[in-house]
Amino acid sequence: MNPYLIITLLFFILTIMGLWGIFKKAGEKGWTILIPLYNWYIWLKIIKKPLWWYIFLLIPFINVFVILLMVVEILKCFGKHGLLEQAAGVLFPFIYLPYLAFSSKENYTDPDKQKPVKKSAIREWVDAIIFAVIAASIIRIFLIEAYTIPTSSMEKTMLVGDYLFVSKVSFGPKVPITPIAFPFVHHTLPLTQSTKSYVEWISLPYYRFPGLADIKNMDVVVCNYPDGDTLSSKLQSNVSYYQLVRQYGRNAVWNNKEYFGDIIARPADKRENFIKRCIGIPGDTISIVDRTVLINGKPEKNPGKRQFKYIVRTDGNPINQKNFEKLDITENIATDNNGTYELTLSDASMEKLSHYDNVISIQPIIMPRGEWDPNIFPFDSAFRWNIDNFGPLWIPKKGVTVPLNIENIHLYSRIIDVFEDNDLAIRDGKIFINGKESRDYTFKLNYYWMMGDNRHNSADSRYWGFVPEDHVVGKAVFVWLSLDPKKSLLDGKIRFNKLMRFVK
C-alpha cells in the first residue's frame, strides 16, 4: 500500500479517535463524531459557538479556516492558551487531540466556566498572524491558489494581467517535495535575486492525493516548467537551459558567468509555473498538419480562442491604429509601411478584418512540412518537425512498455534519464539503462502534451517535450480580476468585461 495513503488514513483515524474521546469528556456521546454534518453541530455545542458558524462549515475552502478555529477552541477548553500549544494542535491534531482525549491529566472545562485569559495586544496580533499563515498555507498547498498571467501564450483565452484561481483538488493535490519553505513565495525569497525560499535537506517523494477528475483533453492546466530543473541564474526560465546548451555549447554556458550567471537546479515543485492547454493525454497520438492539431487522427475541438500569425496585405492605405483595438489585436503588430502587415489574429478578428475595404488578402504563415526547426522537440534532424508540422507522436502512459532503438531513443531519453531517475547511456549503438542493455522500457508515470492557444507565440511542449504528471499543479478555473498592463487606472486599466469568468 502507498505510504502516503497509510499516513492519510492514520491522520483521519487518530484525529477522529481524539475527537471521540474529547466529546465524551465534554459530556456528549463519542460516536456522534462519526455522523457527517451532525458531528459539527455537536462540536459547536461543546465549544459554545453560535450555530451560524455552521453556514461557513458548508462553504468549500472557507470551512478549512473554520475547522482550524474549532480546533483552537477545543484546545482552550483544556486550558491550552499558549501560542506553541495552539500551533501544535493545529499542525498536529492527530497527535494532540488523542492526547487531550485519553490523558488523565487533561480535563475539559466548559467555556462558560473558564476564567478569562488576558492577552496583550502584541500576543493577539501574533496569534492572528500565525493562524492566518497556517490556514492560508494549507489552502494554498492542498485546495486552491491564486495566479497571475504574465505572458501572452494563452491569448485570447487568457490575457496578460488576468488574476485567476487554480484548483488543486480538481486533479488531486500533491504532497510538497520541499515541505519546509517560506510561506506565500515560490522559489526565491522576497527582496533577493537568488536566495532560495526553501530547504532541500528534507525532500519528500512524489505523491498525489485523489482528485475530483482526471485531466481531460482541452483542460487549461498549470504545470511546473519541465525544462526548469536546470537553469541560468540570469536568464531564469525565460530561456531553456537545454536550448542554451544546444545553441552555445555546455562549456560556454557554464563558464560565461557574465552573460549566463550561475547554473542552478530546482526541485520539481519549485520550478516556474506555466499555464497551457492540455492537448494530449496519456495514450493519445498527436500530430500537427499545416498548423491544425490532430488528436488520434481527429482535429482538435478547442473551446478557447486560438491565435495564429498572418500576412495581411492592403491596397496601400494603412489600417487605422484604432481598428487594431476594436479587433482586439494586441501583440506583434509589424508592418513594412507599404501596406503589408504581419499580425497575430484570432478566427474572429481575422473574419472581421477580411471585410475591411482596404484589405486585399490575409494569408496564414505556415512553416512548410519537412522544414526542420532544431529548437523543436526532440531536437534531432531525424525528426524534421516544426511548430506547424509536427509528429505523429505517441504520449507515454504509465505501465505501457515501448520498444527502444537508436531511432526513437531521442523521444524518450529525458523521460528515462531525468523524469524517472534512471542512468541512461548509449554506447556502440546500444542503449543501456542502469548499466543493463535495454531493448524496451516501461513508463512509471503518465505524461501530457501542453500547448498555448496563442500558437505562434507560446513556449510549450513543442519546445520542451512531454510534461510528467508530477509537474501538474492544478486546473485553471476562474478569473476574478483582469488588468490591462498597458493602461492606467483612469484609462481603462480594469477590463470589466473580462471579470468574474470561468476558464474554458
N, C-alpha and C positions, 0 to 999 in steps of 0.2 A: 504494500500500500504506500502511496505517496506520503513522504514525511510531513509535507505541509498540510495534507488533509488530516493526518493524525493530530497535528498541532491545533488545527482549527476546531476539530471535534473536542479535543481536550479543553480548549478555551471556553467553548459554549457549555460543555458539561460541568466544568468546575465552577463557572460563573453562576449557572442555574442552581447547582448544589449550594453555593454560598447564599444566594437569594432565598432558597428554600428554608435554610436554617435561620436567616435573618427574619423572614416572615413569621416563623414560629416564635422567635424571641419577642417579636412585636405583638404577639397575641393573635395572629392570623393563621389560617391553615397553610402549611408549607406547599402543598400540592397545587395551590392556586397559581404558582409561578408557571405551571405548565400550560395554562389555558390562555391562548393568544387573546390579546386586547383586554380581557378581564384582569390579567396579571398587572397591567399598567394601572388599572383602576385601584387595585389593592395597594400597589406601590405608592401611588399618590396619597392614598388614605394614610399609610404608615408615616410618610414624611410630612403630612398635613399641608399639602399644597392644593390649590383650587383646581376644580375639575376642568376649567378652561385650558389648563395645560394639556389636557387630552387632545385638544384640537391640533396642537403643534406636534404631538406624537404621531399623528396621521399624515403629516406632510413630509414627503421624502426629503432627505438631506437636512432639513430643519430638525427632524426628530433625533438626529445624531447628537446635536447640541443639547437637546432637552434630556436625553438619556444620560449624558455625561453629568449634567446638572443634578439629576436624580441620584446618581451615584454619590456625588459630593454631599447631597442632603442626607443620604443614608449614613455616610461617614460621620456627619455631625451628630446623628442620633447616638453614636457610640463615643462621643466626645473627641472626635478626631478633627481638630480645628487647625492643626499645624499645616503650613504650606507643603512641606515634604510629604506629610501623611496623605493629604488630599491628592497631590500629584501622583503618588504611588498607587492610590486607589483608582484613579482614572486610567493610568497606564497599565496597571496590572490587576484588574478586577478579579481575574481568575485565581489570583493568589490571596489578595487582601480580603475579598468578600467571604470566602470559605474560612479564613482565619477569624474574622469577626463572628461568623455564624457558629463555629464549633469550639472556640476558646472559652473556657470557663471564666477567664479573667475579663472578658469583654461583655458588657451589659448594655442592653438597649434602654434608652431614655426617651420617653415621649417628647416630641418637640415643644409641646406646650409647658412641659415641666423643666425644660433646660434653662440654666442660668444664662443670661445674655453675655455674649462674648464681645468684648470691646476690641476693635481693631483700629490701628492708626490709618490715616488717610493713605500713607505710602503702602501699607500692607494691603489695603483694599484694592489699590491700583495694581500692585504686583499680582495679587490673586486673579484679578480680572484679565490681565495681560497673559499670564501663563495659561489660564483656562482657554482663552481665545486662541492662543497659538496651538495648543494641543488639539483642540476641536477642529480648527481650520486645517491643520496638517493632516488629520485623519480623513477629512472630507476631500482634501486636495489629492491625497495619495490613492484613496480607495473608491471615491464616489464621483466627484466632478471637479474640473479645473478650468480656470479662465485662461484664454489665449488671445493673442493679437495677431492679425495677419500682417506680416512685414513686407511681403513681395507680391508680385502680380501673377504668380504662376497659376492661380485658380480664377483669374478674371474670366468672365464676368460673374461667375457663380459666387465667388468670394472676392471682396475688394480689399485693397490695401487700406488699413485703418479700421477694418471690421474687428469688433470685440465679440468673442464668442465663448460659449461653454462647450467643453468636451467631456462627454460621458465616459467614465472609466468602467462603469458597471455594464455597459452595452455589450462589450466583448469580454468582460471579466477583468477586474483589477489585478495588477501584478504586484508581487512582493518586491519591494525595492532591493536592487542589487547592493546599493550603498545606503543602508538604513540610517547611518549617522551623518547628518548633513545640516547645514544652516537652513532654517525654515524660510520658505517662500522665494528662494532663488534657485536657479537651475544648476549651473556648473561653476560659476565664478562669484566670489564674494563681492558685495557692493563696494564701490569706490576703489576697486582694484582692477587690474587688467588681466591678471593671470593666476591669482591666488585661488586655489580650489575651495569650493564651498562644501566639500565632503571629505571624509576619510575613507581609505581603502583597506585598512587593516582588518575591518570586518566586511566581508563580501559574501552575500547570500546567493545560492544558485537560483536559476530562473524557475519561477512557478507562477501560474496564472489561475486565479480562482474562477469558478464557473461564472459565465456571463449570461445576459438575457438572450443573446443570439450569437450566431456565428457571423463572421464577416461575409458579406454578400458582394457580388459584382455591382459596382457603381456606388458603393458606400463611400462617403467622404471620411477619410481616416487621418488621424495624426499619428506619425511614427517617428522614431528616433532615426537620425540620418545614418544609413547603413555604411557609408564611407567615412563616418566620423570617428572610428576607433583610433585613427592616427591623423594628426593634422598639424599644419603650420600655425605657430602661436600668433603670427602677424596676420595671416590671411584667414585664419579660423576656418569655418565651414563655407566661406564664400567660394572657395575653390577646393576641389577634392585633392587631398594629399597624393592620391594614387595617380590622378591626372597630372599633377606637377612632376611626379617621378617619370611618367611616360614622356612628358614634354621636355624636361630638363636633365633627367638622369638622377639617380639616387644620391650620388656623391655631391652634386651641385646643390640639391635641396637640403641635405644635411649640413653642408659646410658653409653655405652663404647665409649667415645669420642676419646680415644687414637687410636682406630682402625677405627671407622666409622666417627669421626668428628661430626659436627653438622648435624642435619636433616633439610633440607631446601626445599622450594617449589618454583616452577617456573610456570608462565602462559604458555599457550599452545604455543604461538609464540616464546617463549624464550627457549623451550626445545631443546635438541640436535637434529641436523638434521641427518637422516638416509636415505640411498638410497637403494631401493629394487625394485623388480619386482611385479607389481600388478597381483596376481594370480586370486583373486576372486573379483567381483564387486557386488554391492547390488542386492540381489535376487538370486545369484548363490549358488549352493551347492557344496562344495569342499570336497575331501577326498584324502588320500594318502594310496596306497596299495603297500606294498613292495617297497617303495620309488617313485613309479610312481604317479604323481599328476593327479587326475581326476577332471574335471570341468563339473558339470552337467552330470556325468557319462562317459564323454569322455576324453581320455588322452590329456594333455596339448600340445600345439604346441608352444614350447618355441623358440623364434628367437635368443636367446643368446647362450652361451656356458656353459652348466651346468657341475658341477663337483661333484663327489662322492668319498667316500673312498673305497679302495680295499686292499685286501691282495694279494700281488704278491710273488709267490714262484719261486725261481730259482734252478738250479741244484747244487748250492753251490758256483758257480762263481758269484762274486758281479757285480752289474750294474755299469758301469763306470760313475763317477760323471759328466763328460761332457755330457753324454747322457741325464741326467736329464734336462740340459739346452736346449739341442736340442729338447726335447719333451715338453718343456715349463712346466715342473713340478717344482713348486717353493715353495711349503709350506709343512710343517709337514712330512718331509721325515724321517721315522722311520724304523730301522732295528734291528734284533736280532743278526746280524753278522754271521748268519748261512745260509744266502741266502734267508731269508724271510723279506719282506718289507711291511710296511703299507703306501700307497701312496694315494694322492688326485689326481684324474685323470679326465680329460675331455674325452668325447667319442673319440675324435681324437687321444689324447695321448695314451689312452688305446688300440686302434686299432693298432697303430704303435708299442707299447711295446709288444703286443702279438706275434709279428713276430720276436722278438729277440731270438737267438738260445739258450741262457741260461735261458730263461723264460719258466717255466713248466706250471704254471697256474695263472690265475687272477680271484679272487673271490670277488664279491661285499660284503661289510659289511652292513648288514641289521638287524636292531633290529626286532625281531620276533613279530608278531601280538599278542596282549594281554599282552605284557611286558610293564608295566606301568612306565613312567618316571614322577616323581612328579613335575619336572620343566616345564612340557609341559601343555599348556592351555587345560582345565580350572582348572588344579591343584587339581583335585578331583578324588579319586580312582574309582568312579563310571564310569568315562570315562578313560578306560585303553588304553591311546594313547601314542605314542612316535613319534620321528621325522620321522620315516619311515613308520609308520602305524597309520593313524590319520583319525578321522571323521567317517561317513559323518557329515558335519557341514554347516548349512544354514547361509548365510551372511545377516545381518539385512538390511532392506530397509526402507527409510523414508516413514511414513504413513501406514506401514503394522503393523497389530496387531497380536501378538503371545500369545498363552495361557501360563500362568506361573504356575509352580508347584515346589515342593521341588526337583524333579529330574532334571529339566532343569534350575533352577534359577542361578546356578553357571556359565552358559554360558552367561547370560545377566546381572549379578549383577553389574559389573563395568560400563557397559553402563548406566544402570538406575541410579546408585548411583553417579558416578563421571562424565562421559562424558555428561550426560543430566541433571545433577544437581538436583536429587531428594533425598529424605530421605528414604532409603531402610532399612527395618528391617524384621527379621524372628523371630516370637515368637510362640511357641506351634505348630510348624508345619505349620504355616500360614504366608503368605507374606503380608507385609504392605508397601505401597508406600505413602509417605507424610501423614502418620497416618491412612490411609484407607486400609482395607483389599482388596487385588487385586488378581484377577484370570487371568488377561491378561495385556498386555502392548502394547502401540502404539509408535513406534520409531519416534523420532523427527529429526534424522539425518540419512544420508547414511553412510554405513561402508564398509571397504575394507579389503582384506586379502593380506598381503605383504610377499614375501619370497625372499631370496637371491639366486642367481644362484649357489653359492658355497654351496650346500645343506647340507653338513655335517660340515660346519664352518660358520654358519650365525645365528645371533640373530635376529629373525623375528617374524611373527605373531604366529608361533608355540609356542613361548615363551611369547609373550605379549597378544595375542588375537587380537581383531578387532582394525582397525585404523579408527577413525572417520573422516568425511570429513573436519572438521575444523582443522585437523592436516596435511592435504595435502598442501605441499608448492608449488610444480610445477613439470614439466616434464623435465627429463634429455634429452638434445637434441644433444649436440655437444661437443666433446673432442678436445681442441685446443693445449694441451701440455701433454706429458706423460714422467715422470721422474722415473727412477728406483732408489728407496731409498737405495738399497744395493750396488750401484756402484758410482764411482767418475765420474767427468765430462770427464776425459780423458779415462775412461774405459767403455764408452758406456752408460753414465747415461741417455742421451736423447734417448728415444725409437722412432727413426724416423719413423719406420713402423706403429706406433700407433698414429701419429699426425693427426690432421685435419680429424677426422672421426665422422660420425653420430652414435648416440647410438641406438642400435636395441634391 
